[in-house]
Amino acid sequence: MVARIRRSLIRHWRRWTVLLPTSCNIRVPASSANLGPGFDSLGLALDLWMQVDVTRLNGPGDVRVVACDDLLGGGNLVVEAMQVTADRLGMSLPSCEIAVLSDIPVARGLGSSASAIVAGIHAAGFVLDVPLSPALVVDIGGEMEGHADNISASELGGATVSIRAERGWVAEVVAPALPWEVVALVPDAPAFTHEARGILPPAVSIPDAAANIGRAAMLALALRDGRGDLLREAMKDRLHQPYRAAIFPHLEPVIDAALAAGALGASLSGAGPTILAFADTAVAAAVAIAMEAA
């Protein structure tokens, strides 16, 4: 499947729609991480969504998942994030029901787990009636995932950069929106993050590390300033994509096809298997056709 995602999200998207004092809808976007060289640090919110409907019931009790269209456990991850958040706040969750609806492909490198975690954190904030700052959401989510690239993008919107500082996970928005379309080739078969991470070497060379540091910095600048002319080189990677190509044989051919068709830059999305490309609107359709045909 090839999806054209016309823009990244504005920074301050509306997370909650309160229906009644006891219920609300929470919407969280998908995300792409790494974008080539920004391993575990750069993220991008995408216009695909997970919605969690939360109903607060009377008294203490369990969090019940009454509906979930994520067959790989997204509902359980929402519940886990709710419990982690309550523990962080030193509070107990009241009895409540959640329903999870999502159009984010699971196990495809589009941040479905991060979306579920962010939704769960906000669900906990709602049922506990505690306002949660974006910084706290990023920190809780980063601790749960072990990195905050997808978490920060889904929480803050736009293109983001995150690090683990002494005080916890910290993230900033690099660009609230981008001037290009995102074209994504989403394979039918899933791939799991632990497998894609397991193939990576435990250490890398200084030249490879230096190459990625420079390109990640250049990519952040390109995203901030809308410099499409910098993306082709800035999105190249030497830390993870060369190794992941062994389990994703479509990786290099699809990237090459996207660039040949006029894409500004392309990379593996997160841990894969999705391939993401940036393209001007005039050539986005041609890029999508080329990626699917590769």
C-alpha positions in Angstrom: 0.0 0.0 0.0 1.2 3.5 -0.8 -0.2 6.4 1.1 0.1 10.1 0.4 0.1 12.0 3.6 -0.4 15.6 2.5 1.2 17.4 5.4 2.6 17.0 8.9 0.5 18.3 11.7 0.4 21.7 13.2 2.0 21.9 16.6 -0.9 22.4 18.9 -3.5 19.8 17.8 -6.5 19.4 19.9 -6.1 16.2 22.0 -9.4 16.0 23.9 -13.1 16.4 23.0 -15.1 16.3 26.2 -18.5 14.8 25.5 -19.8 14.7 29.1 -18.2 15.3 32.4 -17.5 11.5 32.5 -16.3 10.8 29.0 -14.0 12.2 26.3 -12.4 11.3 22.9 -8.6 11.5 22.7 -7.0 11.6 19.3 -3.3 11.0 18.7 -1.4 11.1 15.4 0.9 8.4 14.0 4.5 9.2 13.6 7.7 8.4 11.7 11.0 8.2 13.5 14.7 8.5 12.6 14.1 10.0 9.1 17.4 8.5 8.1 20.2 9.7 10.4 18.3 10.8 13.4 18.3 7.4 15.1 16.1 7.5 18.2 16.0 11.3 18.2 14.1 12.8 15.2 10.4 12.3 14.8 7.6 13.5 12.5 3.8 13.5 13.2 1.7 12.1 10.4 -1.9 12.5 9.4 -3.1 9.1 10.5 -4.9 8.7 13.8 -5.7 6.7 16.8 -8.8 7.6 18.8 -9.4 6.4 22.4 -12.8 6.9 23.9 -12.7 7.1 27.7 -15.7 6.8 30.1 -15.1 7.3 33.8 -17.3 5.1 36.0 -18.1 5.4 39.7 -15.7 4.1 42.3 -12.4 2.3 42.2 -12.0 -0.7 39.9 -10.4 -1.9 36.7 -9.8 -0.3 33.4 -11.8 -2.3 30.9 -11.1 -2.4 27.1 -14.6 -2.6 25.6 -13.5 -2.3 22.0 -10.2 -2.4 20.2 -9.5 -2.7 16.5 -5.8 -3.2 17.1 -5.2 -6.9 17.0 -1.6 -6.6 18.4 -2.5 -5.2 21.8 -2.9 -1.5 21.4 -5.7 -1.5 24.0 -3.4 -3.2 26.5 -0.7 -0.6 25.9 -3.2 2.2 26.5 -4.1 0.6 29.8 -0.4 0.1 30.7 0.3 3.8 30.0 -2.7 4.8 32.1 -1.3 2.7 35.0 2.2 4.0 34.6 0.9 7.6 34.6 -1.2 7.0 37.7 1.8 5.5 39.5 4.0 8.5 38.5 1.4 10.8 40.0 1.0 8.7 43.1 -2.7 8.1 42.5 -5.0 5.2 41.8 -7.1 4.9 38.6 -10.9 4.9 39.0 -13.0 2.4 37.3 -13.3 3.3 33.6 -13.9 1.9 30.1 -11.9 2.6 27.0 -12.5 1.9 23.3 -9.6 2.1 20.8 -10.1 3.0 17.2 -7.2 3.4 14.9 -6.2 3.8 11.2 -2.5 3.5 12.0 -1.0 0.3 10.5 0.5 -1.7 13.3 4.1 -3.0 13.3 4.9 -1.0 10.2 7.2 1.7 11.6 4.5 4.3 12.0 4.6 4.7 15.7 1.4 2.9 16.6 2.8 1.9 20.0 3.8 5.5 20.8 0.3 6.7 19.8 -1.2 4.2 22.2 1.1 5.3 25.0 0.4 9.0 24.5 -3.3 8.3 24.4 -3.1 6.3 27.6 -1.2 9.0 29.4 -3.8 11.6 28.4 -6.6 9.1 29.3 -5.1 8.8 32.8 -5.0 12.6 33.1 -8.6 12.8 32.2 -10.0 10.2 34.5 -7.8 11.4 37.4 -8.7 15.1 36.6 -5.0 16.1 36.5 -3.7 18.5 33.9 -0.6 17.0 32.2 2.1 19.2 30.6 3.5 18.1 27.2 6.9 17.8 28.9 5.5 15.3 31.4 3.8 13.3 28.7 7.1 13.1 26.7 9.0 12.0 29.8 6.6 9.3 30.8 6.3 8.1 27.2 10.0 8.2 26.7 10.6 6.1 29.8 8.1 3.5 28.6 9.5 3.2 25.1 13.2 3.8 25.9 13.3 6.6 23.4 11.1 9.6 22.7 11.3 10.1 19.0 7.8 8.8 18.2 6.4 9.9 21.5 7.5 13.6 21.1 6.1 13.7 17.5 2.7 12.3 18.5 2.5 14.6 21.6 3.8 17.8 20.1 3.1 17.5 16.4 5.3 18.5 13.5 8.9 17.5 13.3 10.6 17.0 16.6 13.9 16.2 18.2 14.3 14.5 21.6 17.1 13.6 23.9 17.5 12.0 27.3 18.8 14.6 29.7 19.7 14.4 33.3 16.2 15.5 34.3 14.5 13.0 31.9 13.3 13.0 28.3 13.3 16.4 26.7 11.8 17.3 23.3 11.4 20.3 21.1 9.6 21.1 17.9 11.9 21.7 15.0 9.2 22.6 12.5 5.4 22.7 13.3 4.6 21.9 9.6 6.4 21.0 6.4 5.9 22.3 2.9 6.1 18.8 1.3 3.9 15.8 0.9 4.9 12.6 2.6 4.7 9.5 0.5 4.8 6.2 2.4 5.1 2.7 1.0 3.5 0.4 3.7 4.3 -3.3 3.1 1.5 -5.8 3.8 3.7 -7.9 6.2 4.5 -6.5 9.7 7.9 -6.2 11.2 8.6 -5.9 14.9 10.9 -3.4 16.5 12.7 -5.9 18.6 13.7 -7.8 15.5 14.8 -4.7 13.6 16.9 -3.6 16.7 18.3 -7.0 17.2 20.1 -7.0 13.9 22.1 -3.8 14.7 25.7 -4.0 15.9 26.5 -3.2 19.5 29.0 -0.5 18.5 29.7 1.6 15.4 32.9 3.2 14.0 33.8 6.8 14.6 33.5 7.7 10.8 30.0 6.3 10.7 29.0 8.1 13.9 30.5 11.4 12.6 28.7 11.0 9.3 25.3 10.6 11.1 25.9 13.4 13.5 26.5 15.8 10.6 23.6 14.6 8.6 21.2 14.6 11.5 22.1 18.2 12.2 21.7 19.1 8.5 18.4 17.3 8.4 17.0 19.3 11.4 18.1 22.5 9.7 16.4 21.4 6.4 13.2 20.6 8.2 13.2 23.8 10.2 13.8 26.0 7.1 11.9 24.0 4.5 15.1 23.3 2.5 14.1 20.5 0.2 17.4 20.8 -1.6 19.2 19.5 1.4 17.1 16.4 2.1 18.6 13.9 -0.4 22.0 14.0 1.4 20.8 14.8 4.8 18.5 11.7 5.0 21.3 9.2 4.3 22.2 7.0 7.1 25.1 4.7 8.2 24.0 3.5 11.6 20.9 1.4 11.1 19.6 1.3 7.5 22.6 -0.6 6.0 22.0 -3.4 8.6 18.3 -3.4 8.3 18.5 -3.8 4.5 19.3 -7.4 5.3 15.8 -8.0 6.6 14.1 -5.4 4.3 15.3 -6.2 0.8 12.9 -3.6 -0.6 14.6 -0.8 1.3 17.3 0.3 -1.1 15.3 -0.3 -4.4 12.3 1.7 -3.1 14.5 4.6 -1.9 16.3 4.6 -5.2 13.0 4.5 -7.1 11.6 7.4 -5.1 14.6 9.6 -5.7 14.7 8.8 -9.4 11.0 9.8 -9.6 11.7 13.2 -8.1 11.5 12.7 -4.3 13.5 15.2 -2.3 14.7 12.5 0.2 13.7 9.1 1.4 14.4 6.8 4.3 13.2 3.8 6.3 10.3 4.9 8.6 11.3 4.0 12.2 12.3 0.4 12.5 10.5 -0.4 9.2 9.3 -1.9 7.0 7.6 1.3 5.8 9.6 3.6 3.5 8.9 7.3 3.7 9.7 9.9 1.1 9.3 13.7 1.0 8.1 15.1 -2.4 6.7 18.3 -3.8 3.0 18.1 -4.6 3.7 18.2 -8.4 5.6 14.9 -8.3 4.1 13.1 -5.3 1.9 10.9 -7.5 4.8 9.9 -9.7 6.9 9.1 -6.6 4.1 6.9 -5.2 3.8 5.0 -8.4 7.6 4.5 -8.6 7.8 3.3 -5.0 5.0 0.8 -5.5 6.6 -0.5 -8.7 10.1 -0.9 -7.3 
